[in-house]
């Protein structure tokens, strides 16, 4: 028995069960990633690629969900997602940061021209 398990348990529970909707969404996201093995390999981590980054799974899930909401079938939704779309998908827009604390186009103090 593992040391981290309570005395009254013989094996780990495996965590909470996913509801059917969440399971389907994750399954479809993984189907999308199977279409792009190089991208999947790029986002793998933990001991030589035992897991795929949750961010890329979420991005694939969002891309599929958008298509499902637009009336596509599951198969159409999975097949329409592109690798470029997944690489460029931002779930939250990035704020543009000013370089070195200045606004774009602003010259540093003391610089000529």
Beta strands, then each sheet from edge to edge (+ up, - down):
strand 1: 44-45
strand 2: 51-52
sheet 1: 1+ 2-
end
